[in-house]
């Protein structure tokens, strides 16, 4: 099972935190910090895997990818395959790239709710849901299309829209 | 200028339609980005949180505005600030009918709330309603919330709806429903136990995605109970076959692999089902062979499937052909340049050697390389492998390596782990006593207090008893070498407390035993120990007891002990100590000093640590006394268990309970004080040196231990006996060689009983077996000394090769004599062979011809590259990760795509942007700058982004200014 997805920049500032088992905010922050401490200490040309049992408990590992100014980190337990997780990061990044056209950190900062939407289409409740970035993209587009069409409704006062909804 | 900024902002917002946030949010992000310190950032967010708190509570906040507030709250909480005041508003938002608001609400609550939060109760109703919605997106959002927010108690409330959704017409919904059900199973298996058949049913879903999702819960179910799913083996094999033969729709391909994630899950399941089941494994051989044959090795995901197949093969009933294929794949991993693949290779090797230890031999070289690698993860994985491979023949080299590594890391968690592994290996395979003690010293010195207390006791025990040999000479030699090493180590600053305890004990027992050091010298050293800055009470207790023992030995010998001034001051200090334990020890020492030599000898006999104390649990020797007292009119003793009915003032507890039940009021202040948890200082006392050999850290064995033997009292005796017995067995068995422990398992306690005052009386049978042991041990040091040199030279060089060593050691037990005859020959030959081995391995790397990521560089269609790469032989092809991070990557995706095989459909589907960026990366990789390509084909995009970046002023990192430069061109 995937325990957490963390996206942070190379200065340790979180850009997206998603824990599939609830962690209180302080704990989330602490975990992010310790992950960053581990990652920033790693040289460039080494493997993308880190054993994380000191941070997340026994048996957990994390896979990370350092891309431009961002670290993409997936934390998971022994039920997952490291190389496959690495590819899942690839799927996520690919999707983000298609979504934002030349994705960079700023896109993620300003659209982190969209980022959540994308992630929810890839990982659901800690399990891999979808690995085709094309289909993820299609789903996300459909969501945003529907949201847009319904967002026109949201200009109408609540009482009216309430009637519409029923 | 101001206007321009606004335009830029609007561009930034407008570019992504409804997703964008308002100006305020951009300002917030901007100011955070500009914050120079953590404190400043905190201040900004606190201000933001305050303003949100105020505004969110205003009446009639427009709903769209509210949505933005909620998102800003999520953002603030992500940065570590409390946003709990807004939770209720997020909950309210989930009730909204408009989809964007509802989704935002769900997103916020899943991030904010734990499954046990009080507000969940307000959401359950909404979730129930939404699960029935016509709009499948609403259903999906609700399902996502279900996964995160529903706990054991609320499962029944939504369960019927979720089950209903398993037959929803939309496959996306079915998939998510299966996963939600899986989540319920994880939360509380009992709640969905009657629905397990649904998973089996969904396995036959005609959408492969749903089938794939079903594999996750089935994997969990099979983990819990393998046997009830054996019937599915054939179906799983069938599915895997179909997938591997590419009979799934093309859309499930990923990087030219057919549904790799489904394959991986299936392989994991098959590994479980085939474990130890010959018949089930038989069904799998065919399809596994197919996968090995067909598997794509050029892509990351192909290797993932391959690795999973190796795991599967190593788990199921062994099949020679498949093992061969697995070994071959493993060797390809190990020979790869990618650290990731090496890591997988080392892991796979660790699995395969469990079945066939010989496989490791041909990879010794690669393994050594991994050990020398700067990559920490790889190193740890390799240590794990070595740990599995350790035999009595290579233990010295491996443990030596581990200790070396242990010294250099600062991560306490891993240090503890590796230290315990060192100890375990040393205990299991130690070739000589000296080596064991040296190793333990190193472990203690560097891992110190991270080591388990038990280990220290084992070490003390070993020094006291040796290996159970009857060779007095060897034993005393062992002791004096230990004393020597400890006196030397004491010179070092900052020794860990546990190690000091061992040192003090050994110096006290054996410091003066061989007459090499005068007692005053040892006592002086011990006093130094207590004067150290960080000396805790336990160490002080050990030290003063050691001093006491030395004084006692001196007095018993008839020599006069003159008190050193520092020792006297130590006694003075401790006799006024806050710790009663230390006080007692100090007074005992003072009392002992006044005794005459004969008395001292009987109180404190020399080397009595091996004596076993007979404890009479029933206290039979008191019978007469009790009888006499009763005759004299004393009331007979009533056991505590029978006493409860009596209204005794001293029986406070029962009285209190009685009171509590009658009054129904509980006054916390009257609660009984709890017994203090596990006290720290084990009691070391005068007449029972054995007690400080096994200072059991349980509360049961506290100060009564000493009294028990001095004037056997009632309470402590039994517990003390229990405590000591506890430590006696098990310890011995853990220690010795397998032969020893197995032969003398039950009699290990008796052997210690027989050792009194260092004189051993051993019966015929025991001595026979021990003689044999001695013989073998005496031979082994010769062999191992030989090997140690060999191994050192082998392991030390980069072209090291333990293979030779491994084979020779395998022969060792059979033909010790032959080996001993020509050690010189073996030694002179080994460097040659190792060179021979090393030389071909280098071209091997080149000849491999496996289509690893480097070959993709060569195939790369871009002209610049052809020119650059073509003629260069590239002897050591650059690593994947070197590409991505060795140079400042200009763009996120440029780096991301380096991992992709550029051929085939995937590259065709790439946008031209990324392709171009791809080439940029490649060129920068080869360290030539081709500035003309650096411009992206979407100048508007780049410009827009740059404008946004500039006006927002967020330069997210100082490290990589290139990000924006590249975008600009």
Interface residues (C-beta under 8 A of the other chain):
Chain A: X1 X9 X10 X11 X13 X14 X16 X17 X18 X20 X22 X24 X25 X26 X28 X29 X42 X43 X44 X45 X46 X47 X48 X49 X50 X51 X53 X54 X65 X66 X67 X68 X69 X70 X79 X81 X82 X83 X84 X86 X87 X90 X91 X93 X94 X97 X98 X100 X101 X102 X103 X104 X105 X106 X109 X110 X111 X112 X113 X114 X116 X117 X120 X124 X125 X126 X127 X128 X129 X130 X131 X132 X134 X135 X139 X142 X143 X144 X146 X147 X148 X150 X151 X153 X154 X155 X158 X161 X162 X164 X165 X166
Chain B: X12 X16 X17 X18 X19 X20 X21 X25 X26 X29 X33 X63 X64 X71 X74 X75 X77 X78 X79 X80 X81 X82 X83 X97 X98 X99 X100 X101 X103 X104 X107 X111 X113 X114 X115 X135 X137 X143 X144 X147 X148 X172 X175 X176 X179 X180 X182 X183 X186 X209 X213 X216 X219 X251 X252 X254 X255 X260 X261 X264 X268 X300 X301 X303 X304 X307 X308 X338 X339 X340 X342 X343 X344 X373 X374 X375 X376 X377 X378 X380 X381 X411 X413 X414 X879 X881 X882 X884 X885 X886 X889 X890 X891 X892 X893 X895 X896 X899 X900 X909 X911 X913 X914 X917 X936 X938 X941 X942 X945 X948 X949 X952 X954 X956 X957 X959 X960 X963 X967
